[in-house]
Amino acid sequence: MIIINEKPLSQIEKEREEAEAPMLTMGQELALLKLGSMQKDAIIQTLGQELARVKLELIRLKEGE
């Protein structure tokens, strides 16, 4: 069996890498978005905990009056 390829192997590899590049970029962007979302969730949770502490402190102060 004879396979004739007009393109050199280096060019074929380069084309394959260029075709895969957008998928890598999209994957990286998705990962960054997910990390950003996780950071926002952590901040929201921390703020919720702090708000609960402040409310408890306010209740304790009102009981002491």
PyRosetta script that sets phi, psi and omega in degrees:
from pyrosetta import init, pose_from_sequence

init()
pose = pose_from_sequence("MIIINEKPLSQIEKEREEAEAPMLTMGQELALLKLGSMQKDAIIQTLGQELARVKLELIRLKEGE")
pose.set_psi(1, 130.1)
pose.set_omega(1, -179.9)
pose.set_phi(2, -113.3)
pose.set_psi(2, 125.8)
pose.set_omega(2, 178.0)
pose.set_phi(3, -110.8)
pose.set_psi(3, 123.4)
pose.set_omega(3, 180.0)
pose.set_phi(4, -108.7)
pose.set_psi(4, 122.3)
pose.set_omega(4, 178.8)
pose.set_phi(5, -125.1)
pose.set_psi(5, 122.8)
pose.set_omega(5, -176.7)
pose.set_phi(6, -79.1)
pose.set_psi(6, -18.9)
pose.set_omega(6, -178.2)
pose.set_phi(7, -96.2)
pose.set_psi(7, 142.7)
pose.set_omega(7, 174.7)
pose.set_phi(8, -70.9)
pose.set_psi(8, 154.5)
pose.set_omega(8, -178.0)
pose.set_phi(9, -57.8)
pose.set_psi(9, -39.4)
pose.set_omega(9, -179.6)
pose.set_phi(10, -61.3)
pose.set_psi(10, -37.2)
pose.set_omega(10, 179.1)
pose.set_phi(11, -70.7)
pose.set_psi(11, -39.8)
pose.set_omega(11, 177.7)
pose.set_phi(12, -62.2)
pose.set_psi(12, -43.6)
pose.set_omega(12, 178.2)
pose.set_phi(13, -63.3)
pose.set_psi(13, -40.8)
pose.set_omega(13, 179.6)
pose.set_phi(14, -64.0)
pose.set_psi(14, -42.9)
pose.set_omega(14, 178.5)
pose.set_phi(15, -63.7)
pose.set_psi(15, -38.8)
pose.set_omega(15, 178.4)
pose.set_phi(16, -64.9)
pose.set_psi(16, -42.8)
pose.set_omega(16, 178.4)
pose.set_phi(17, -63.7)
pose.set_psi(17, -40.3)
pose.set_omega(17, 179.1)
pose.set_phi(18, -66.2)
pose.set_psi(18, -34.9)
pose.set_omega(18, 178.4)
pose.set_phi(19, -69.4)
pose.set_psi(19, -33.4)
pose.set_omega(19, -179.3)
pose.set_phi(20, -82.9)
pose.set_psi(20, -20.5)
pose.set_omega(20, -175.8)
pose.set_phi(21, -57.0)
pose.set_psi(21, -46.1)
pose.set_omega(21, 179.5)
pose.set_phi(22, -60.3)
pose.set_psi(22, -35.2)
pose.set_omega(22, 179.1)
pose.set_phi(23, -67.1)
pose.set_psi(23, -39.9)
pose.set_omega(23, 177.4)
pose.set_phi(24, -64.3)
pose.set_psi(24, -43.5)
pose.set_omega(24, -179.6)
pose.set_phi(25, -62.2)
pose.set_psi(25, -44.0)
pose.set_omega(25, 178.9)
pose.set_phi(26, -63.3)
pose.set_psi(26, -39.6)
pose.set_omega(26, 178.3)
pose.set_phi(27, -64.5)
pose.set_psi(27, -40.0)
pose.set_omega(27, 178.4)
pose.set_phi(28, -66.2)
pose.set_psi(28, -41.6)
pose.set_omega(28, 178.6)
pose.set_phi(29, -64.0)
pose.set_psi(29, -41.5)
pose.set_omega(29, 178.2)
pose.set_phi(30, -62.0)
pose.set_psi(30, -42.3)
pose.set_omega(30, 178.3)
pose.set_phi(31, -62.4)
pose.set_psi(31, -42.2)
pose.set_omega(31, 178.7)
pose.set_phi(32, -64.7)
pose.set_psi(32, -41.2)
pose.set_omega(32, 177.6)
pose.set_phi(33, -62.9)
pose.set_psi(33, -40.9)
pose.set_omega(33, 179.7)
pose.set_phi(34, -65.4)
pose.set_psi(34, -41.8)
pose.set_omega(34, 177.3)
pose.set_phi(35, -62.6)
pose.set_psi(35, -42.2)
pose.set_omega(35, 178.0)
pose.set_phi(36, -60.9)
pose.set_psi(36, -41.5)
pose.set_omega(36, 178.4)
pose.set_phi(37, -64.5)
pose.set_psi(37, -41.4)
pose.set_omega(37, 178.8)
pose.set_phi(38, -64.4)
pose.set_psi(38, -38.3)
pose.set_omega(38, 178.5)
pose.set_phi(39, -66.0)
pose.set_psi(39, -41.7)
pose.set_omega(39, 177.5)
pose.set_phi(40, -62.0)
pose.set_psi(40, -42.8)
pose.set_omega(40, 178.7)
pose.set_phi(41, -60.8)
pose.set_psi(41, -41.0)
pose.set_omega(41, 179.9)
pose.set_phi(42, -65.5)
pose.set_psi(42, -40.6)
pose.set_omega(42, 178.7)
pose.set_phi(43, -65.0)
pose.set_psi(43, -43.5)
pose.set_omega(43, 179.3)
pose.set_phi(44, -61.9)
pose.set_psi(44, -42.4)
pose.set_omega(44, 179.2)
pose.set_phi(45, -63.6)
pose.set_psi(45, -43.6)
pose.set_omega(45, 179.2)
pose.set_phi(46, -62.7)
pose.set_psi(46, -43.1)
pose.set_omega(46, 178.6)
pose.set_phi(47, -64.5)
pose.set_psi(47, -37.5)
pose.set_omega(47, 177.0)
pose.set_phi(48, -63.1)
pose.set_psi(48, -41.3)
pose.set_omega(48, 178.6)
pose.set_phi(49, -65.5)
pose.set_psi(49, -41.8)
pose.set_omega(49, 179.6)
pose.set_phi(50, -64.8)
pose.set_psi(50, -40.6)
pose.set_omega(50, 178.3)
pose.set_phi(51, -62.5)
pose.set_psi(51, -40.8)
pose.set_omega(51, 178.2)
pose.set_phi(52, -62.8)
pose.set_psi(52, -41.4)
pose.set_omega(52, 177.9)
pose.set_phi(53, -62.3)
pose.set_psi(53, -43.0)
pose.set_omega(53, -179.3)
pose.set_phi(54, -64.9)
pose.set_psi(54, -40.4)
pose.set_omega(54, 178.4)
pose.set_phi(55, -63.5)
pose.set_psi(55, -43.2)
pose.set_omega(55, 177.8)
pose.set_phi(56, -62.8)
pose.set_psi(56, -41.7)
pose.set_omega(56, 178.4)
pose.set_phi(57, -63.3)
pose.set_psi(57, -40.5)
pose.set_omega(57, 178.4)
pose.set_phi(58, -63.7)
pose.set_psi(58, -41.0)
pose.set_omega(58, 177.6)
pose.set_phi(59, -62.8)
pose.set_psi(59, -44.0)
pose.set_omega(59, 179.7)
pose.set_phi(60, -62.7)
pose.set_psi(60, -40.8)
pose.set_omega(60, 179.9)
pose.set_phi(61, -66.4)
pose.set_psi(61, -38.4)
pose.set_omega(61, 179.0)
pose.set_phi(62, -67.2)
pose.set_psi(62, -35.7)
pose.set_omega(62, 178.7)
pose.set_phi(63, -68.7)
pose.set_psi(63, -28.6)
pose.set_omega(63, -178.9)
pose.set_phi(64, -79.1)
pose.set_psi(64, -11.7)
pose.set_omega(64, -178.3)
pose.set_phi(65, -68.5)
pose.dump_pdb("model.pdb")
